[in-house]
Amino acid sequence: MLQPIQTDSAVSSPPPKTPVIQLDRLTVCFGRREILGGLTVSLTGRTIGLLGPNGAGKSTLIQTLLGFCPVSSGTGTIFGHDIVRATRQVRALVGYMPENDAFVAEMTAVDFVGMMGEISGLPREVALERAHEVLFYVGLGEARYRELGTYSLGMKQLAKLAQAIVHGPKLVILDEPTNGLDPPARARMLRLIREMKESGEMQLVLCSHLLRDVEETCEEVLILKQGRIVHHADLAVERSANQRFVDLETVGADAGFAAALAGLGCACSVSVPGRFKLVLPAGFELKEIYRLAGERDLQIRHLSYRRDTLEDIFLKAMEN
Amino acid sequence: MAVYKRSYKGYTGVLTPPSSRFLILARYGYARLMRSKFVVIFLAVCMFYPLACLTYIYAAHNPAFLARLSIPGGRLPPVDGRFFYLYCNVQGALAYLLTAFISPALITSDLANGALPLYFCRPFSRREYVGAKLTLLLGLLSIFTWIPGLLLFAIESNLSGWAWMQTHFWIATGIFVGLVIWIVTVALLGLALSAWVKWKLAAGALVLGVFFAGAGFGAAINEVMRTNTGTVIDLTQVIHTIWSDLLRYDAGIDMPVTTAWIALGTICVICILLLARRVRAFEVVK
């Protein structure tokens, strides 16, 4: 007998503004070794990047969220469901693409993805139909009747992605999805992740040590180091937060303008006439630049802050 | 989402009840096993002895048929506890062999390529996973063990009359309990040992090896220590003791029935512990 989805609290849509993932002093220990130490954070972004060097605890955090690792202390929730007390409800909402090989070599892709859909609760016919659809969606349509053991590494990654989304989860956790992929396969994987984000049907957690992958796809980042959160930020806000570096373009006679800026404490370099690169001192107000330009009858045509790259943000977090 | 649209769409339909989802894994496993000609042929071979027993029961109740076969005395030995003890021996051995062949295929393919996290990241527990594999194994083993055994008992009852069935009902109980206990034990043993070896061939050899090693070590202990305690690790002796007790037939085994039950229970508990240790989403390295 089939149950209407509306009556199953496990798969109900998250209420508005409920954090996707919320951690409160979450600690995980393996034996006496503390792997995750007192993580407290609330993640709300549509695509969340989980960054950190190798051994930072990214995969352990994911496994803890899925209920694979016992929580030593603290709490964690996914869409408001406790990861310890309501593991089954959490798992009903989540699709997971693990980092390592994960498949049954003797099964065809369509059987494997269909079986995973059925185990997630899809009726048999629906699971088979959606297995075909997601395999076409990820680009394995023509190879869907081949045994998974015969797939290349890139195809296996795509098959893992297919099984993670076959049941239409609200949150998809991707652990190092571009690991071992060649550049075209990597680009394809990132395009799929962006498409899934833009579909608005799901939220994504992308765990990677490749900054470029996260930069290309994520809105929010959580940086871990040695099992602790060293940085958490909205990527767009963070990129524009560093307002010390300024690019300036002027039109007019700019003789002495650079010297005047230096007199206000700015480090200034002129690459070509009319183009200045400034490093502003702490507490500097931009109106001072406009005042100086006004005094010299200079037109300011362009003034912009140089955006921090994710690499800048990451390196700063690591230094901290 | 339609195939031609190539765009992702979530699922908002109905879900199946969680309680029956373990059967999905059993169904897929069954389909994979039945693709193997060897398994199909083996299952067919396993039905030969029950058919032979059926012929025997028919012949035992058909004097004209016996006369045509020129049986001395015109009678066959009666269908009793000994008859079904022999039946349990033959079918039990076949059950062990089939388990050794198919249990590695059920579990090692998941372990070899790390598929377990994919099962357990869904609303599907380790208990359901083991339950699914056990259901499949027990289902297959039942086809040629206790089910035909009870059918033979029913046919004999039909031919011998109501009074015979009433006085011999303990045989039916013995067949059912004895063979169910046996197939549960071998299924647990097969799964537990397969879970620890990633290669199918090695896993199968290990399952068979435990059977012979137990007998060998048991005999060696008995010889060296000049006791009879080594018999408890001989799976054959243990189950024969239980069958002979249940079917009221003296097989000449010098082992207390309680000891046999304790030994069998211990084996099952060890297998469950081995499975619990191995069947998990990932390994914790402490």
Interface residues (C-beta under 8 A of the other chain):
Chain A: M1 L2 Q3 P4 I5 D8 A10 V11 F30 G31 R33 Q63 L66 F68 C69 R88 Q89 R91 A92 V94 G95 Y96 P98 N100 D101 A102 F103 V104 A105 E106 M107 D111 M115 M116 E118 I119 S120 G121 L122 P123 V126 R130 H132 E133 V134 F136 Y137 G141 L148 G149 K160 Q163 I165 H167 G168 K170 E195 M196 S199 E201 M202
Chain B: M1 A2 V3 R6 S7 Y8 K9 G10 Y11 T12 G13 V14 L15 T16 P17 P18 R21 I24 L25 Y28 R32 S109 D110 A112 N113 G114 A115 P117 L118 Y119 F120 C121 R122 P123 F124 S125 R280 A281 F282 V284 V285 K286
